[in-house]
Amino acid sequence: MHEIGIANAIIEAGQTEAARRTGAKLLRIGVRVGTLSGVDNDALRFALTALTRGTDLDAVDFEIQTCLRRNRCLDCGSEFESGVYSEPCPGCASQRTKLVGGEELDLAYVEVEEP
């Protein structure tokens, strides 16, 4: 389950950001996870909870934002959500589209409380 390694990296990034501000308390971490990233959101949430339970990070709130697959039309420039690999543009019906979203695995934000 690679979600444990990902969760550990997320927690470390949050701790690093909090450590940059003397005495700051880590409150919340937001993560963007694309549906094509290969990450199971439930397993990631479980790993985040398991790694912080019983520690000083037990109260940290983790927000996991799901990013759906998005395509861009190469003819009209329209962006649209797509459930399949090859879907025509809903704006102009062109078949020339390019994947532009859905593979994300990004730290969206880190919220800290400063003393």
C-alpha distances in whole Angstrom, upper triangle without the diagonal:
4,5,6,8,10,11,12,14,15,17,18,20,21,23,24,26,27,28,31,33,34,34,32,29,26,26,24,21,21,18,19,16,17,17,16,14,11,9,9,12,12,8,9,12,11,9,13,15,13,14,17,19,22,22,24,22,22,24,22,22,19,20,18,20,19,21,22,23,26,29,32,35,37,40,41,38,37,33,31,28,27,25,26,26,30,32,35,36,37,40,42,40,39,37,36,33,30,27,27,24,20,18,18,16,19,20,22,24,24,27,29,32,35,37
4,5,5,7,9,10,11,13,15,16,17,19,20,21,23,25,26,28,30,32,32,29,27,24,24,22,19,19,16,16,14,15,16,15,12,10,8,9,12,12,9,9,12,12,10,12,15,14,14,17,19,22,22,24,21,21,23,21,21,18,19,16,18,18,19,21,21,25,27,30,33,35,38,39,36,35,31,30,27,26,25,25,25,29,31,34,35,36,38,40,39,38,35,34,31,28,24,24,21,18,16,16,13,15,17,20,22,22,25,27,30,32,35
4,5,5,6,8,10,10,12,14,15,16,18,20,21,22,24,26,28,30,29,27,25,21,21,19,16,15,13,14,12,14,14,14,11,10,7,7,9,9,6,5,9,9,7,9,12,11,11,14,16,20,19,21,18,18,20,18,17,14,15,13,15,15,17,19,20,23,26,29,33,34,38,38,35,33,30,28,25,25,24,25,25,29,30,33,34,35,37,39,38,37,35,34,31,28,24,23,20,17,15,14,11,14,14,17,19,19,22,24,27,30,32
4,5,5,6,9,10,10,12,14,15,16,18,20,21,22,25,27,28,27,25,23,20,20,18,16,16,14,16,15,17,18,18,15,13,10,11,11,12,8,7,9,9,5,8,10,9,8,12,14,17,16,18,16,16,19,17,17,14,16,15,18,18,20,22,24,27,30,33,36,38,41,41,38,37,33,32,29,29,28,29,29,32,34,37,37,38,41,43,42,41,39,38,34,31,28,27,24,21,19,17,14,16,15,18,19,19,22,23,26,28,31
4,5,5,6,9,10,11,12,14,15,16,19,20,21,23,25,27,27,25,23,20,21,19,16,17,14,16,15,17,18,18,14,13,11,13,13,14,11,9,12,12,9,10,13,12,10,13,16,19,18,19,17,18,20,18,18,16,17,16,18,19,20,23,24,27,29,32,35,37,40,40,37,36,32,32,29,29,28,29,29,32,34,37,37,39,41,42,41,40,38,37,33,30,27,26,23,20,18,16,13,14,14,18,19,18,21,23,26,28,31
4,5,5,6,9,10,11,12,14,15,17,19,20,22,24,26,26,23,22,18,19,16,13,13,11,12,11,14,15,15,12,11,9,11,11,13,10,8,10,12,9,9,13,13,11,13,17,20,18,19,16,18,19,16,16,13,14,13,15,15,17,19,21,23,26,29,32,33,37,37,34,33,29,28,26,26,25,26,26,30,31,34,34,35,37,39,38,37,35,34,31,27,24,22,20,17,15,13,9,11,11,14,16,16,19,21,24,26,29
4,5,5,6,9,10,11,12,14,16,17,18,20,22,24,23,21,19,15,16,14,11,12,10,13,12,15,17,18,14,14,11,11,11,12,9,6,8,9,6,5,9,10,8,10,13,16,15,16,13,14,15,13,13,10,12,11,14,16,18,21,22,25,28,31,34,36,39,39,35,34,30,30,27,28,27,28,29,32,33,36,36,37,39,41,40,40,38,37,33,30,26,25,22,19,17,15,11,12,11,14,15,14,17,18,21,24,27
4,5,5,6,9,10,11,12,14,15,16,19,21,22,22,20,18,15,16,15,12,14,13,15,15,18,20,21,17,17,14,15,14,15,13,10,11,12,8,7,11,10,7,9,13,15,13,15,12,14,16,14,15,13,15,15,18,19,21,24,26,28,31,33,37,38,42,41,38,37,33,33,30,31,30,32,31,35,36,39,39,40,42,44,43,42,41,39,36,32,29,27,24,22,20,17,14,14,12,16,16,15,17,18,21,23,26
4,5,5,6,9,10,10,12,14,15,17,19,21,21,19,18,15,17,15,12,13,11,14,14,17,19,20,16,16,14,16,15,17,15,11,13,14,11,10,14,14,11,12,16,18,16,17,14,16,18,15,16,13,15,14,17,18,20,23,24,26,29,31,34,36,39,39,35,35,31,31,29,30,29,30,30,33,35,37,37,38,40,42,41,40,39,37,33,30,26,25,22,20,18,15,11,11,10,13,14,13,16,17,21,22,25
4,5,5,6,9,10,11,13,14,16,18,20,20,17,16,12,13,11,8,9,8,11,12,15,18,19,15,16,13,15,13,15,14,10,11,13,11,8,12,13,11,11,15,18,15,16,12,14,15,12,12,10,11,11,14,16,17,21,22,24,27,29,33,35,38,37,34,33,29,29,27,28,28,29,29,33,34,36,35,36,38,40,40,39,38,36,32,29,26,23,21,19,17,14,10,9,7,10,10,10,13,14,18,20,23
4,5,5,6,9,10,11,12,15,16,18,17,15,13,10,11,10,8,11,11,14,15,19,21,22,19,19,16,17,15,16,15,12,12,13,10,8,10,12,9,8,12,14,12,12,9,11,12,10,11,10,12,13,16,18,20,24,26,28,31,33,37,38,41,41,37,36,33,32,30,31,31,33,33,36,37,40,39,40,41,44,43,43,41,40,36,33,29,27,24,22,21,18,14,13,10,13,12,10,12,13,16,18,21
4,5,5,6,9,10,10,13,15,16,17,15,14,11,14,13,11,13,13,16,17,21,23,24,20,21,18,20,18,20,18,15,15,16,13,11,14,14,11,11,15,16,14,13,11,14,15,13,14,13,16,16,19,21,23,26,28,29,32,34,38,39,42,42,38,37,34,34,32,33,33,35,34,38,39,41,40,41,43,45,45,44,42,41,37,34,30,28,25,24,22,19,15,14,11,14,13,11,14,14,17,18,21
4,5,5,6,9,10,11,13,16,16,14,14,11,13,12,9,11,11,14,16,19,22,23,19,21,18,20,18,20,19,15,16,18,15,13,16,17,14,14,17,19,16,15,13,16,16,13,14,13,14,15,17,20,21,24,26,27,30,31,35,36,39,39,35,34,31,31,30,31,32,33,33,36,37,39,38,39,40,42,42,41,40,38,35,31,28,25,23,22,20,17,13,11,8,11,10,8,12,12,16,17,20
4,5,5,6,9,10,12,14,14,11,10,7,9,8,7,10,11,14,16,20,23,24,21,22,19,20,18,20,19,15,15,17,15,12,14,16,13,12,16,17,14,13,10,13,13,10,11,10,13,14,16,19,21,25,27,28,31,32,36,38,41,40,36,35,32,32,30,32,32,34,34,37,38,40,39,39,41,43,43,43,42,40,36,33,30,27,24,23,22,18,15,12,9,11,9,6,8,9,12,14,17
4,5,5,6,9,10,12,12,10,9,7,10,11,10,13,14,18,20,23,26,27,24,25,22,23,21,22,21,18,17,19,16,13,15,16,13,12,15,16,13,11,9,13,13,11,13,13,16,17,20,23,24,28,30,32,35,36,40,41,44,43,40,39,35,36,34,36,36,38,38,41,41,44,42,43,44,47,47,46,45,43,40,36,33,30,28,27,25,22,18,16,13,15,12,9,11,10,12,13,16
4,5,5,7,9,11,12,11,11,10,13,13,12,15,16,19,21,24,27,28,24,26,23,25,23,25,23,20,20,22,19,16,19,20,16,15,19,20,16,14,13,17,17,14,16,16,18,19,21,24,25,29,31,32,34,35,39,40,43,42,39,38,35,36,34,36,36,38,38,41,41,43,42,43,44,46,47,46,45,42,39,36,33,30,28,27,25,21,18,16,13,15,13,10,12,11,14,14,17
4,5,5,7,10,12,9,10,8,11,11,10,13,14,17,20,23,27,28,24,26,24,25,23,25,24,20,20,22,20,17,19,21,18,17,20,21,18,15,14,17,17,14,15,15,17,18,20,23,24,28,29,30,33,34,38,39,42,41,37,36,33,34,33,35,36,37,37,40,40,42,41,42,42,45,45,44,43,41,38,35,32,29,26,26,24,21,18,15,11,13,10,7,9,8,11,12,15
4,5,6,8,8,6,6,6,9,11,11,14,16,20,22,26,29,30,27,28,25,27,24,25,25,21,21,22,21,17,19,20,17,15,19,19,16,13,11,15,14,12,14,15,17,19,21,25,26,30,32,33,36,37,41,42,45,43,40,39,36,36,35,37,38,40,40,43,43,45,43,44,45,47,48,47,46,44,41,38,35,32,29,29,27,24,21,18,14,15,12,8,8,6,9,9,11
4,5,6,8,7,9,9,13,14,14,17,19,22,25,28,31,32,29,30,28,29,27,28,27,24,23,25,22,19,21,22,19,17,20,20,16,14,13,17,17,15,17,18,20,22,25,28,29,33,35,36,38,39,43,44,47,46,42,42,39,39,38,40,41,42,42,45,46,48,46,47,47,50,51,50,49,47,43,40,37,34,32,31,29,26,23,20,17,18,15,12,12,10,11,11,12
4,6,9,8,11,11,14,16,15,18,20,23,25,29,32,33,30,31,29,30,28,30,29,26,25,27,25,22,24,25,22,20,23,24,20,17,16,20,20,17,19,20,22,24,25,28,29,33,35,35,38,38,42,43,46,44,41,40,38,39,38,40,41,42,42,45,45,47,45,46,46,49,50,49,48,46,42,39,36,33,31,31,29,26,23,20,17,18,15,12,12,10,12,11,13
4,6,5,9,10,13,15,16,19,21,24,27,30,34,35,32,33,31,32,30,31,31,27,26,28,26,23,24,26,23,21,24,23,20,17,16,20,19,17,19,20,22,24,26,29,30,34,36,37,39,40,43,44,47,46,42,42,39,40,39,41,42,44,44,47,47,48,47,47,47,50,51,50,50,48,44,41,38,35,33,33,31,28,25,22,18,19,15,12,12,9,9,7,9
4,6,9,11,15,17,18,21,24,27,30,33,36,38,35,36,33,34,32,33,32,29,28,29,28,24,25,27,24,21,24,23,19,16,16,20,19,18,20,22,24,27,29,32,33,37,39,40,43,44,47,48,51,50,46,45,42,43,42,45,45,47,47,50,50,52,50,51,51,54,55,54,53,51,48,45,42,38,36,36,35,31,28,25,22,22,19,15,14,11,10,8,8
4,7,10,13,16,17,21,24,27,30,33,36,38,35,36,33,34,31,32,31,28,27,28,26,23,23,25,22,19,21,20,17,13,14,17,16,16,19,21,23,26,28,32,33,37,40,40,43,44,48,49,52,51,47,46,43,44,42,45,45,47,48,50,51,52,51,51,52,54,55,55,54,52,49,46,43,39,37,36,35,32,29,26,22,22,19,15,14,10,9,7,6
4,7,9,12,14,17,20,24,26,30,33,35,32,33,30,31,28,29,28,25,24,25,24,20,21,23,20,17,20,19,16,13,12,15,14,13,15,17,20,22,25,28,30,34,36,37,40,41,45,46,49,47,43,43,40,40,39,41,42,44,44,47,47,49,47,47,48,51,52,51,51,49,45,42,39,36,34,33,32,28,26,23,19,19,15,12,10,6,5,4,6
4,6,10,12,15,18,22,25,28,31,33,30,31,28,28,25,26,26,22,21,22,21,17,18,20,17,14,16,16,13,10,9,12,10,9,12,14,17,20,22,26,28,32,35,36,39,40,44,46,48,47,43,42,39,39,37,39,40,42,43,46,46,48,46,46,47,50,51,50,50,48,44,41,38,35,33,32,31,27,24,22,18,18,14,11,9,5,5,6,8
4,6,8,12,15,18,21,25,27,29,26,27,24,24,21,22,22,19,17,19,18,14,15,17,15,12,14,15,12,9,7,10,9,6,9,11,13,16,19,22,24,28,31,32,35,37,41,42,45,44,40,39,35,35,34,36,36,38,39,42,42,44,43,43,44,47,47,47,46,45,41,38,35,32,29,28,27,23,21,18,14,15,11,8,6,4,6,9,11
4,7,10,14,17,20,24,26,28,26,27,23,23,20,21,21,18,16,18,18,14,14,17,16,12,14,16,13,11,8,10,7,5,6,9,11,15,17,21,23,26,29,31,34,36,39,41,44,42,39,37,34,34,32,34,34,37,38,41,41,43,41,41,42,45,46,46,45,44,40,37,34,31,28,27,26,23,20,18,14,14,11,8,6,5,7,10,13
4,7,10,14,16,20,22,25,22,24,20,20,17,18,19,15,13,16,16,12,13,16,15,13,15,17,15,13,10,11,9,5,5,6,8,11,13,17,19,23,26,27,30,32,36,38,41,39,35,34,30,30,28,30,31,33,34,37,37,39,37,37,38,41,42,42,41,40,36,34,30,28,24,23,23,19,17,15,11,11,8,6,5,7,9,13,16
4,7,10,13,17,19,21,19,20,17,17,14,16,16,13,12,15,14,11,12,15,14,13,15,18,16,15,11,12,11,7,6,5,6,9,11,14,16,20,23,24,27,29,33,35,38,36,33,31,28,28,26,28,28,30,31,34,34,36,35,35,36,39,39,39,38,37,33,30,27,24,21,20,19,16,13,11,8,8,6,5,6,9,12,15,18
4,7,10,13,16,18,16,18,15,16,13,15,16,12,11,15,15,12,14,17,16,15,18,21,19,18,15,16,14,11,8,6,5,6,7,11,13,16,19,20,24,26,29,31,34,33,29,28,24,24,22,24,24,27,28,30,30,32,31,31,32,35,36,35,35,33,30,27,24,21,18,16,16,13,11,9,6,5,5,6,8,12,15,18,21
4,6,10,13,15,12,14,12,13,10,13,14,10,11,14,14,11,14,17,16,16,19,22,21,20,16,17,17,13,11,8,6,5,6,9,10,14,16,18,21,23,27,29,32,31,27,26,22,22,20,21,22,24,24,27,28,30,29,29,31,33,33,33,32,31,27,24,21,18,15,13,13,9,7,6,5,5,7,9,12,15,19,21,25
4,7,10,12,10,13,11,12,10,13,15,12,12,16,16,14,17,20,19,19,22,25,24,24,20,21,20,17,14,11,9,6,5,6,7,10,13,14,17,20,23,25,28,27,24,22,19,18,16,18,18,20,21,24,24,26,25,25,27,30,29,29,28,27,23,20,17,14,11,10,10,6,6,5,6,6,9,12,15,18,22,24,28
4,7,8,7,9,7,9,8,11,12,10,11,15,15,14,17,19,19,20,22,26,25,25,22,22,22,19,16,12,10,7,6,5,6,9,11,13,16,19,23,25,28,27,24,22,19,18,15,16,16,18,18,21,22,25,24,25,27,29,28,28,27,26,22,19,15,14,10,8,7,5,5,7,9,10,13,15,18,21,25,28,31
4,5,5,8,8,10,10,13,14,13,15,18,18,17,20,22,22,23,26,29,29,29,25,26,25,22,20,16,14,10,8,6,4,6,7,10,13,16,20,22,25,24,21,20,16,15,12,13,13,14,15,18,18,21,21,22,24,26,25,24,23,22,18,16,12,11,7,4,5,5,6,9,12,12,16,19,21,25,28,31,35
4,6,7,8,9,9,12,14,13,15,18,18,19,21,23,23,25,27,30,30,31,27,27,27,24,22,18,16,12,10,7,6,6,7,10,13,17,20,22,25,25,22,20,17,15,11,11,10,12,13,16,17,20,20,21,23,25,24,24,22,22,18,16,12,12,9,5,7,8,10,13,15,16,19,22,24,28,31,34,38
4,6,8,10,12,15,15,15,17,19,19,20,23,24,25,26,29,32,32,33,29,29,29,27,24,20,18,15,13,10,9,8,7,10,13,16,19,21,24,24,22,20,17,15,13,12,11,11,11,14,16,19,20,21,24,25,24,23,21,20,17,14,11,11,9,5,5,8,10,13,16,17,21,24,26,30,33,36,39
4,5,9,10,14,13,12,15,17,17,17,21,22,22,24,26,29,29,30,26,27,27,24,22,18,17,13,13,10,9,10,10,13,15,18,22,23,27,27,24,23,19,18,16,15,14,15,14,18,19,23,23,24,27,28,27,26,24,23,19,17,13,13,10,7,4,6,7,10,14,15,19,21,24,27,31,33,37
4,7,9,12,11,11,14,16,15,17,20,20,20,23,25,29,28,30,26,26,27,24,23,19,18,14,14,12,12,13,12,16,18,21,24,26,29,30,27,26,22,21,18,17,15,16,16,19,21,24,25,27,29,31,29,28,26,25,22,19,16,16,13,10,8,10,9,13,16,18,21,23,26,29,32,35,38
4,6,9,8,7,11,12,12,13,16,17,17,19,21,25,25,26,23,23,23,21,19,15,15,11,12,10,12,13,14,17,20,23,26,28,32,32,29,27,24,22,19,19,17,18,18,22,23,27,27,28,31,33,31,31,29,28,24,22,18,18,15,11,10,10,8,12,14,16,19,20,23,26,29,32,35
4,6,5,6,9,10,11,12,14,15,16,18,20,24,24,26,22,21,22,20,18,15,14,11,12,10,12,13,15,19,22,25,28,31,34,33,31,29,25,23,20,19,17,19,20,23,24,28,28,29,32,34,32,32,30,30,26,24,20,20,17,13,12,13,11,14,16,17,20,21,24,26,29,32,35
4,5,5,6,9,10,10,12,14,15,17,18,22,22,23,20,19,19,17,15,11,10,7,9,8,11,13,15,18,22,25,29,31,34,33,30,28,25,23,19,20,18,20,21,25,25,28,29,29,31,34,33,33,31,31,27,25,21,20,17,13,13,12,11,13,14,15,17,18,20,23,26,29,32
4,5,5,6,9,10,11,12,14,16,16,20,21,23,19,18,19,17,15,12,12,9,12,11,15,16,19,22,25,29,32,34,37,37,34,32,28,26,22,22,20,23,24,28,28,31,32,32,34,37,36,36,34,34,31,28,25,24,20,17,17,16,14,16,17,18,20,20,22,24,27,30,33
4,5,5,6,9,10,10,12,14,15,19,20,22,19,17,19,17,16,13,14,11,14,14,16,18,20,23,27,30,33,36,39,38,35,34,30,28,24,24,22,24,25,29,30,33,33,34,37,39,38,37,35,35,32,29,25,25,22,18,17,17,14,16,17,19,20,21,23,25,28,31,33
4,5,5,6,9,10,11,12,14,18,18,19,16,16,17,15,13,10,11,9,12,12,15,17,19,22,26,29,32,34,37,37,34,32,28,27,24,24,23,24,25,29,30,33,33,33,36,38,37,37,35,34,31,28,24,23,20,17,16,14,11,13,13,15,17,17,19,21,24,27,30
4,5,5,6,9,10,11,12,16,16,18,14,13,14,12,10,8,9,8,11,12,16,18,21,24,27,30,34,36,39,38,35,33,29,28,25,25,24,26,27,31,31,34,34,34,37,39,38,38,37,36,33,30,27,25,22,19,18,16,14,15,14,15,16,16,18,20,22,26,28
4,6,5,6,9,10,10,14,15,17,14,13,14,14,13,11,12,12,15,16,19,21,24,27,30,33,37,39,42,42,39,37,33,31,28,28,26,28,30,33,34,37,37,37,40,42,41,41,39,39,36,33,29,28,25,22,21,19,17,18,17,19,20,19,20,22,25,28,30
4,5,5,6,9,10,13,14,16,13,12,15,13,13,11,13,12,16,17,20,22,24,27,31,34,37,39,42,42,39,37,33,32,29,29,27,29,30,34,35,38,38,38,41,43,42,42,40,39,36,33,29,28,25,22,20,19,15,17,16,18,19,18,20,21,24,27,29
4,6,5,6,9,12,12,13,10,10,11,10,10,8,10,11,14,16,19,22,24,27,30,33,37,39,42,41,38,36,32,31,28,29,28,30,31,34,35,38,38,38,40,43,42,42,40,39,36,33,29,28,24,22,20,18,15,15,14,16,16,15,16,17,20,23,25
4,6,5,6,10,10,12,9,8,10,9,9,9,12,12,16,18,21,24,27,30,33,36,40,42,45,44,41,39,35,33,31,31,30,32,33,37,37,40,40,40,42,45,44,44,43,42,39,36,32,31,27,24,23,21,18,18,17,18,18,17,17,18,20,23,25
4,6,5,9,10,13,11,9,12,12,13,12,15,16,19,21,24,26,29,32,35,38,42,44,47,46,43,41,37,36,33,34,32,34,35,38,39,42,42,43,45,48,47,46,45,44,40,38,34,33,29,26,25,23,20,20,19,21,21,19,20,21,23,26,27
4,6,9,8,11,9,9,12,11,13,12,15,16,20,21,24,27,29,32,35,38,42,43,47,46,43,41,37,36,34,34,33,35,35,39,40,43,43,43,45,48,47,47,45,44,40,37,34,32,29,26,25,22,19,19,17,20,19,17,19,19,21,24,25
4,6,5,8,5,5,8,8,10,11,14,16,19,22,25,28,30,33,36,39,42,44,48,47,43,42,38,37,34,35,34,36,37,41,41,44,44,44,46,49,48,48,46,45,42,39,35,33,30,27,26,24,20,20,17,19,18,16,16,16,18,21,22
4,6,8,7,5,9,10,12,13,16,18,21,24,27,30,32,35,39,41,45,47,50,49,46,44,40,39,36,37,36,38,39,43,43,46,46,46,48,51,50,50,49,48,44,41,38,36,33,30,29,26,23,23,21,22,21,19,19,19,20,23,24
4,7,8,6,9,12,14,16,19,21,25,27,30,33,36,39,42,45,48,50,54,53,49,47,44,43,40,41,40,42,43,46,47,50,49,49,51,54,54,54,52,51,48,45,41,39,36,33,32,30,26,26,23,25,23,21,20,20,20,23,23
4,5,5,9,10,13,15,19,21,24,27,30,33,36,38,41,44,47,49,52,51,48,46,43,42,39,41,40,42,43,46,47,49,49,49,51,54,53,53,52,50,47,44,40,38,35,33,31,29,25,24,21,23,21,18,18,17,18,20,20
4,6,7,9,12,14,18,21,24,27,30,33,36,38,41,43,47,49,52,51,47,46,42,42,39,41,40,43,43,47,47,50,49,49,50,53,53,53,52,51,47,44,40,38,35,33,32,29,25,24,21,22,20,16,16,14,14,16,16
4,5,5,9,11,14,17,20,23,26,29,32,34,38,40,43,45,48,47,44,42,39,38,36,37,37,39,40,43,43,46,45,45,47,49,49,49,48,47,43,40,37,34,31,29,28,25,22,20,17,18,16,13,13,12,13,15,17
4,6,8,11,14,17,20,23,26,29,32,34,38,40,44,46,49,48,44,43,39,38,36,37,36,39,40,43,43,46,45,45,47,50,50,50,48,47,44,41,37,35,32,30,29,26,23,22,19,20,18,15,15,14,15,18,19
4,6,9,13,16,19,22,25,28,32,34,37,39,43,45,48,47,43,41,38,37,34,36,36,38,40,43,43,45,44,44,45,48,49,49,48,47,43,41,37,35,31,29,29,26,23,21,18,19,17,14,13,12,13,16,17
4,6,10,13,16,19,22,26,29,30,34,36,40,42,45,43,40,38,34,34,31,33,33,36,37,40,40,42,41,41,42,45,45,45,45,44,40,37,34,31,28,26,25,22,19,18,15,15,13,10,9,10,11,15,17
4,7,10,13,16,19,22,26,28,31,33,37,39,42,40,37,35,32,31,28,30,30,33,34,37,37,39,38,38,39,42,42,43,42,41,37,35,31,29,25,23,23,20,18,16,14,13,12,10,9,11,13,16,19
4,6,10,13,16,19,22,24,28,30,34,36,39,38,34,32,29,28,25,27,27,29,30,33,33,36,35,35,36,39,39,39,38,37,34,31,28,25,22,20,20,17,14,13,11,11,10,10,10,13,15,19,21
4,6,10,13,16,19,21,25,27,31,33,36,34,31,29,25,24,22,24,24,26,28,31,30,32,31,31,33,36,36,36,35,34,31,28,25,23,19,17,18,15,13,12,10,9,9,10,11,14,17,20,23
4,6,10,13,16,18,22,24,28,30,33,32,29,27,23,21,19,20,20,23,24,27,27,29,28,29,30,33,33,33,32,31,28,25,22,20,16,14,14,12,10,10,10,9,11,12,14,17,20,23,27
4,6,10,13,15,18,21,24,27,30,28,25,23,19,18,15,17,18,20,22,24,24,26,25,25,27,30,29,30,29,28,24,22,19,17,13,11,13,10,10,10,10,9,11,14,15,19,22,25,28
4,6,10,12,16,19,22,25,27,26,23,21,17,15,13,14,14,17,18,21,21,23,22,22,24,27,27,27,26,25,22,20,16,15,11,9,10,9,10,11,12,11,14,17,19,23,26,29,32
4,7,8,12,15,18,21,24,23,20,17,14,12,10,11,12,15,16,18,18,20,19,19,21,24,24,23,23,22,18,16,13,11,7,5,8,7,9,10,13,12,15,18,21,24,27,30,34
4,6,10,13,16,19,22,21,18,16,12,10,7,8,8,11,12,15,14,17,16,16,19,21,20,21,19,19,16,14,11,10,7,5,9,9,12,14,16,15,19,22,24,28,31,34,37
4,7,10,13,16,19,18,16,14,10,8,6,6,7,8,9,11,11,14,14,15,17,19,18,18,16,16,12,11,7,8,5,4,8,10,13,15,18,17,21,24,27,31,34,37,40
4,7,10,13,16,15,12,10,7,5,4,6,8,10,10,11,10,12,11,12,14,16,16,15,14,14,10,8,6,6,5,6,9,11,15,16,19,18,22,25,28,31,35,37,41
4,7,9,12,12,10,8,6,5,6,6,10,10,9,9,9,9,8,11,12,13,13,12,11,10,6,5,4,5,7,9,12,14,17,19,22,21,25,28,31,34,38,40,44
4,6,9,9,6,6,4,6,9,10,13,13,12,11,10,10,8,10,11,12,12,10,10,9,5,5,6,6,9,12,14,16,20,20,23,22,26,30,32,36,39,41,45
4,5,6,5,5,6,8,11,11,15,14,13,11,10,8,6,9,9,8,9,7,8,6,4,6,9,10,13,16,18,19,23,24,27,26,29,33,36,39,42,44,48
4,6,6,8,10,12,15,15,18,17,15,13,13,11,9,12,12,10,11,8,9,6,5,7,10,11,15,18,19,21,25,25,29,28,31,35,37,41,44,46,50
4,6,8,11,13,16,17,20,19,17,15,14,11,9,12,10,8,10,7,9,7,8,10,14,15,18,21,23,24,28,29,32,31,34,38,40,43,47,48,52
4,6,9,12,15,16,20,19,19,16,14,12,9,10,8,7,10,8,11,10,10,12,15,15,17,21,23,24,28,28,31,29,32,36,38,42,45,47,50
4,6,10,13,15,18,19,18,16,14,13,9,11,9,10,12,10,12,10,9,10,12,11,14,18,20,21,24,25,27,26,29,32,35,38,41,43,47
4,7,10,12,16,17,16,15,13,11,7,8,7,9,11,10,12,11,9,11,12,11,13,16,19,20,23,24,26,24,28,31,33,37,40,42,46
4,7,9,13,14,14,14,12,11,8,9,9,11,12,12,13,12,9,9,9,8,10,12,15,16,20,20,23,21,24,28,30,34,37,39,43
4,6,10,12,12,12,10,10,8,8,9,12,12,12,13,13,10,10,10,10,10,11,15,16,20,20,23,21,25,28,30,34,37,40,43
4,7,9,11,11,10,11,10,10,12,15,14,15,14,15,11,11,10,10,9,9,13,14,18,19,22,20,24,27,29,33,36,39,42
4,6,8,8,7,9,9,10,13,15,13,14,13,13,10,11,9,11,10,10,13,15,18,20,23,22,26,29,32,35,38,41,45
4,7,9,8,11,12,13,16,18,16,16,15,16,13,13,11,13,12,10,13,16,19,21,24,24,27,30,32,36,39,42,46
4,6,6,10,12,13,17,18,15,15,13,14,12,12,10,13,13,11,14,17,20,23,26,26,29,32,35,39,42,45,48
4,6,10,12,14,17,17,15,14,11,12,10,9,8,12,12,11,13,16,19,22,26,26,30,33,36,39,43,45,49
4,7,9,12,15,15,12,11,7,9,8,9,9,13,14,14,16,19,23,25,29,28,32,35,38,42,45,48,51
4,7,9,12,12,9,9,7,9,8,10,10,13,14,15,17,20,24,26,29,28,32,35,38,42,45,47,51
4,6,9,8,5,5,5,7,7,10,12,15,16,17,20,22,26,28,31,30,34,37,40,43,46,49,53
4,5,6,5,5,7,8,7,10,12,13,15,17,20,22,25,27,30,28,32,36,38,41,44,47,51
4,6,6,8,10,12,11,14,15,16,17,18,21,23,27,28,31,29,32,36,38,42,44,47,51
4,6,8,11,12,12,14,16,17,18,20,23,25,28,29,32,30,33,37,38,42,45,47,51
4,6,9,10,11,14,17,18,20,22,25,27,30,31,34,32,36,39,41,45,48,50,54
4,6,9,10,14,16,18,20,21,24,26,30,31,34,33,36,40,42,46,49,51,55
4,5,7,11,14,16,18,21,23,25,29,30,34,32,36,40,42,46,49,51,55
4,6,9,12,15,17,19,21,24,27,29,33,32,35,39,42,45,49,51,55
4,7,10,13,16,18,20,22,26,27,31,30,34,37,40,44,47,49,53
4,7,9,12,14,16,18,22,24,27,26,30,34,36,40,43,45,49
4,6,9,12,13,15,19,21,24,24,27,31,34,37,41,43,46
4,6,8,9,12,15,17,21,21,24,28,31,34,38,40,44
4,7,8,10,13,15,18,17,21,25,27,31,34,36,40
4,6,7,11,12,15,15,19,22,25,28,32,34,38
4,6,9,11,15,15,18,21,24,28,31,34,37
4,7,10,13,14,18,21,24,27,31,33,37
4,6,10,10,14,17,20,24,27,29,33
4,7,9,12,15,18,21,25,27,31
4,6,9,11,15,18,22,24,27
4,6,8,11,14,18,20,24
4,7,10,14,17,19,23
4,6,10,13,16,19
4,7,10,12,16
4,7,10,13
4,6,10
4,7
4
